[in-house]
Amino acid sequence: MLPEPADTGEDATAGEPTARNPVDTPISAARRRFLFESSALTTGIAAAPYLSTGQAAERDTPVRDVPPAAPQRVAFEVNGVTRELTVDPRVTLLDALREHLRLTGTKKGCDRGQCGACTVLVNGRRVNACLTLAVSLDGDRVTTIEGLARGDTLHPVQQAFLEHDGFQCGYCTPGQICSAVALIDEARAGTISAATPDVRAPAVLPLSDDEVRERMSGNLCRCGAYVNIVAAVQAAAKVRG
């Protein structure tokens, strides 16, 4: 019998050429290097005309200053008072309220229409002030958090937020309250939501927990006071009803 090969701990077939383990000879390594370098050279030659053309066009094209848009006049009612402004047409309602009219109750949160902190009422309907151009509201009626109370008498929604502790840091609260005011009016008008179980519901929709959560879903509270916000909205709806 032939003696068995010594066990060296390595695969005896590691050096044999197979489909998975081809022999890496100097010729095959040189061939791979040649293919790689030739591919890179071909790509560079093909892209050179486009790169040079783009650079030449960039050098030859003069830089032109774009003149600023002409300011536009807008007049709308804010909290019962007609206000006239002359603003850049790109100014949002949020910036017009805060920077031009000094109504800083409306907050700037994400400035992208995602958090609801800037919610105000335009003709009774809630809008994101950060996404609304001021010049688009000529002749409209705007209500902010400052315009809800009547003297020392708080709006029922404001009072309910106090009684049910519907806030913590308070930053999102003006938007939450304005949204809740419109929400209650929408429900009283029979406007359905994605949470309404029956679209043939009565004229005045009951504000269940699911209804309030769905209708307030555009207003985020980073403090997480959602449970108390739902209770506050429901309590205010009963007072107004």
VENDAPE-V166521 format. One record per residue. RES is the residue in one small letter. PHI is phi in whole degrees, -180 to 180 (999 if undefined). NEAR is the number of other ideal C-beta (glycine too) atoms within 12 Angstrom. D_FIRST is the distance of its C-alpha to the first C-alpha in whole Angstrom. Layout:
res=RES phi=PHI near=NEAR d_first=D_FIRST
res=RES phi=PHI near=NEAR d_first=D_FIRST
This chain:
res=m phi=999 near=3 d_first=0
res=l phi=-80 near=4 d_first=4
res=p phi=-70 near=5 d_first=6
res=e phi=-72 near=7 d_first=9
res=p phi=-65 near=9 d_first=12
res=a phi=-67 near=8 d_first=15
res=d phi=-82 near=8 d_first=18
res=t phi=-96 near=8 d_first=21
res=g phi=83 near=7 d_first=23
res=e phi=-112 near=10 d_first=23
res=d phi=-71 near=12 d_first=23
res=a phi=-66 near=12 d_first=20
res=t phi=-99 near=12 d_first=22
res=a phi=-62 near=14 d_first=25
res=g phi=-94 near=12 d_first=25
res=e phi=-86 near=12 d_first=25
res=p phi=-71 near=13 d_first=28
res=t phi=-135 near=11 d_first=29
res=a phi=-65 near=7 d_first=32
res=r phi=-95 near=10 d_first=32
res=n phi=-133 near=12 d_first=31
res=p phi=-70 near=14 d_first=32
res=v phi=-75 near=16 d_first=31
res=d phi=-90 near=14 d_first=35
res=t phi=-92 near=11 d_first=35
res=p phi=-57 near=10 d_first=39
res=i phi=-67 near=12 d_first=40
res=s phi=-66 near=14 d_first=40
res=a phi=-65 near=14 d_first=41
res=a phi=-65 near=13 d_first=44
res=r phi=-65 near=14 d_first=45
res=r phi=-63 near=16 d_first=45
res=r phi=-63 near=14 d_first=47
res=f phi=-63 near=14 d_first=49
res=l phi=-64 near=14 d_first=50
res=f phi=-64 near=14 d_first=51
res=e phi=-68 near=14 d_first=53
res=s phi=-67 near=14 d_first=55
res=s phi=-65 near=14 d_first=55
res=a phi=-65 near=14 d_first=57
res=l phi=-65 near=14 d_first=59
res=t phi=-64 near=13 d_first=60
res=t phi=-63 near=14 d_first=61
res=g phi=-65 near=15 d_first=63
res=i phi=-64 near=14 d_first=65
res=a phi=-69 near=12 d_first=66
res=a phi=-87 near=14 d_first=67
res=a phi=-57 near=14 d_first=69
res=p phi=-60 near=12 d_first=72
res=y phi=-71 near=14 d_first=73
res=l phi=-67 near=15 d_first=72
res=s phi=-67 near=14 d_first=75
res=t phi=-64 near=13 d_first=77
res=g phi=-64 near=14 d_first=77
res=q phi=-67 near=13 d_first=78
res=a phi=-66 near=12 d_first=81
res=a phi=-64 near=12 d_first=82
res=e phi=-66 near=12 d_first=82
res=r phi=-73 near=11 d_first=84
res=d phi=-85 near=10 d_first=86
res=t phi=-83 near=10 d_first=87
res=p phi=-72 near=8 d_first=90
res=v phi=-86 near=8 d_first=90
res=r phi=-108 near=6 d_first=93
res=d phi=-80 near=6 d_first=94
res=v phi=-88 near=6 d_first=94
res=p phi=-66 near=6 d_first=98
res=p phi=-66 near=10 d_first=98
res=a phi=-66 near=13 d_first=99
res=a phi=-68 near=12 d_first=103
res=p phi=-59 near=16 d_first=103
res=q phi=-123 near=21 d_first=105
res=r phi=-93 near=17 d_first=107
res=v phi=-140 near=30 d_first=106
res=a phi=-131 near=22 d_first=108
res=f phi=-146 near=34 d_first=107
res=e phi=-89 near=23 d_first=108
res=v phi=-121 near=34 d_first=106
res=n phi=54 near=25 d_first=107
res=g phi=87 near=16 d_first=110
res=v phi=-121 near=17 d_first=111
res=t phi=-73 near=17 d_first=111
res=r phi=-121 near=30 d_first=109
res=e phi=-115 near=19 d_first=109
res=l phi=-134 near=27 d_first=107
res=t phi=-119 near=17 d_first=106
res=v phi=-133 near=30 d_first=102
res=d phi=-61 near=21 d_first=100
res=p phi=-63 near=20 d_first=98
res=r phi=-91 near=18 d_first=95
res=v phi=-72 near=29 d_first=96
res=t phi=-81 near=31 d_first=95
res=l phi=-60 near=42 d_first=97
res=l phi=-59 near=40 d_first=95
res=d phi=-70 near=28 d_first=96
res=a phi=-64 near=39 d_first=99
res=l phi=-68 near=41 d_first=100
res=r phi=-80 near=28 d_first=98
res=e phi=-90 near=20 d_first=99
res=h phi=-98 near=24 d_first=103
res=l phi=-103 near=32 d_first=104
res=r phi=60 near=15 d_first=103
res=l phi=-98 near=28 d_first=102
res=t phi=-90 near=19 d_first=99
res=g phi=-65 near=33 d_first=98
res=t phi=-74 near=46 d_first=96
res=k phi=-98 near=35 d_first=92
res=k phi=-101 near=29 d_first=90
res=g phi=-102 near=29 d_first=86
res=c phi=-83 near=22 d_first=84
res=d phi=62 near=19 d_first=86
res=r phi=-136 near=16 d_first=84
res=g phi=73 near=25 d_first=85
res=q phi=-111 near=18 d_first=83
res=c phi=-107 near=28 d_first=84
res=g phi=82 near=42 d_first=87
res=a phi=-65 near=37 d_first=89
res=c phi=-97 near=45 d_first=92
res=t phi=-63 near=45 d_first=93
res=v phi=-133 near=48 d_first=96
res=l phi=-106 near=41 d_first=99
res=v phi=-120 near=31 d_first=100
res=n phi=55 near=18 d_first=103
res=g phi=87 near=20 d_first=101
res=r phi=-110 near=24 d_first=98
res=r phi=-80 near=37 d_first=95
res=v phi=-139 near=35 d_first=93
res=n phi=-86 near=33 d_first=91
res=a phi=-66 near=45 d_first=93
res=c phi=-75 near=31 d_first=91
res=l phi=-108 near=26 d_first=90
res=t phi=-109 near=32 d_first=94
res=l phi=-75 near=27 d_first=96
res=a phi=-61 near=40 d_first=99
res=v phi=-69 near=27 d_first=101
res=s phi=-82 near=23 d_first=100
res=l phi=-108 near=32 d_first=102
res=d phi=-57 near=24 d_first=105
res=g phi=85 near=17 d_first=108
res=d phi=-89 near=26 d_first=105
res=r phi=-114 near=24 d_first=105
res=v phi=-112 near=42 d_first=103
res=t phi=-123 near=38 d_first=103
res=t phi=-109 near=41 d_first=101
res=i phi=-60 near=38 d_first=100
res=e phi=-70 near=27 d_first=103
res=g phi=-100 near=29 d_first=105
res=l phi=-84 near=32 d_first=104
res=a phi=-74 near=23 d_first=106
res=r phi=-117 near=14 d_first=110
res=g phi=68 near=8 d_first=112
res=d phi=-88 near=8 d_first=110
res=t phi=-93 near=10 d_first=109
res=l phi=-73 near=20 d_first=106
res=h phi=-64 near=30 d_first=104
res=p phi=-54 near=29 d_first=103
res=v phi=-70 near=39 d_first=99
res=q phi=-62 near=34 d_first=100
res=q phi=-63 near=23 d_first=101
res=a phi=-67 near=34 d_first=98
res=f phi=-64 near=38 d_first=96
res=l phi=-68 near=21 d_first=98
res=e phi=-68 near=19 d_first=98
res=h phi=-103 near=25 d_first=94
res=d phi=53 near=18 d_first=93
res=g phi=-86 near=36 d_first=91
res=f phi=-160 near=30 d_first=90
res=q phi=-127 near=19 d_first=89
res=c phi=-74 near=15 d_first=89
res=g phi=88 near=23 d_first=91
res=y phi=-66 near=26 d_first=90
res=c phi=-86 near=38 d_first=89
res=t phi=-61 near=38 d_first=92
res=p phi=-57 near=42 d_first=95
res=g phi=-68 near=43 d_first=92
res=q phi=-61 near=50 d_first=91
res=i phi=-68 near=47 d_first=95
res=c phi=-60 near=45 d_first=96
res=s phi=-65 near=45 d_first=93
res=a phi=-67 near=48 d_first=94
res=v phi=-61 near=41 d_first=98
res=a phi=-68 near=34 d_first=97
res=l phi=-58 near=42 d_first=95
res=i phi=-64 near=38 d_first=97
res=d phi=-66 near=29 d_first=100
res=e phi=-63 near=29 d_first=97
res=a phi=-65 near=35 d_first=96
res=r phi=-66 near=22 d_first=100
res=a phi=-85 near=17 d_first=100
res=g phi=84 near=18 d_first=97
res=t phi=-71 near=24 d_first=95
res=i phi=-82 near=21 d_first=91
res=s phi=-133 near=26 d_first=88
res=a phi=-66 near=13 d_first=84
res=a phi=-97 near=23 d_first=85
res=t phi=-70 near=22 d_first=88
res=p phi=-70 near=15 d_first=87
res=d phi=-138 near=13 d_first=89
res=v phi=-70 near=13 d_first=91
res=r phi=-94 near=10 d_first=94
res=a phi=-63 near=20 d_first=95
res=p phi=-63 near=14 d_first=98
res=a phi=-59 near=12 d_first=100
res=v phi=-104 near=20 d_first=99
res=l phi=-82 near=31 d_first=96
res=p phi=-70 near=24 d_first=95
res=l phi=-93 near=35 d_first=93
res=s phi=-73 near=20 d_first=90
res=d phi=-58 near=18 d_first=87
res=d phi=-65 near=19 d_first=85
res=e phi=-62 near=30 d_first=88
res=v phi=-65 near=36 d_first=89
res=r phi=-61 near=24 d_first=85
res=e phi=-66 near=25 d_first=85
res=r phi=-73 near=36 d_first=88
res=m phi=-101 near=42 d_first=87
res=s phi=-66 near=23 d_first=84
res=g phi=-82 near=30 d_first=85
res=n phi=-113 near=42 d_first=86
res=l phi=-95 near=28 d_first=83
res=c phi=-120 near=33 d_first=84
res=r phi=-69 near=21 d_first=82
res=c phi=-81 near=19 d_first=83
res=g phi=82 near=14 d_first=82
res=a phi=-90 near=27 d_first=85
res=y phi=-63 near=25 d_first=85
res=v phi=-61 near=20 d_first=86
res=n phi=-73 near=25 d_first=89
res=i phi=-64 near=39 d_first=90
res=v phi=-60 near=32 d_first=89
res=a phi=-63 near=25 d_first=92
res=a phi=-66 near=39 d_first=94
res=v phi=-64 near=42 d_first=94
res=q phi=-64 near=35 d_first=95
res=a phi=-66 near=28 d_first=97
res=a phi=-66 near=38 d_first=99
res=a phi=-63 near=30 d_first=99
res=k phi=-70 near=19 d_first=101
res=v phi=-66 near=19 d_first=104
res=r phi=-74 near=22 d_first=104
res=g phi=-81 near=16 d_first=104
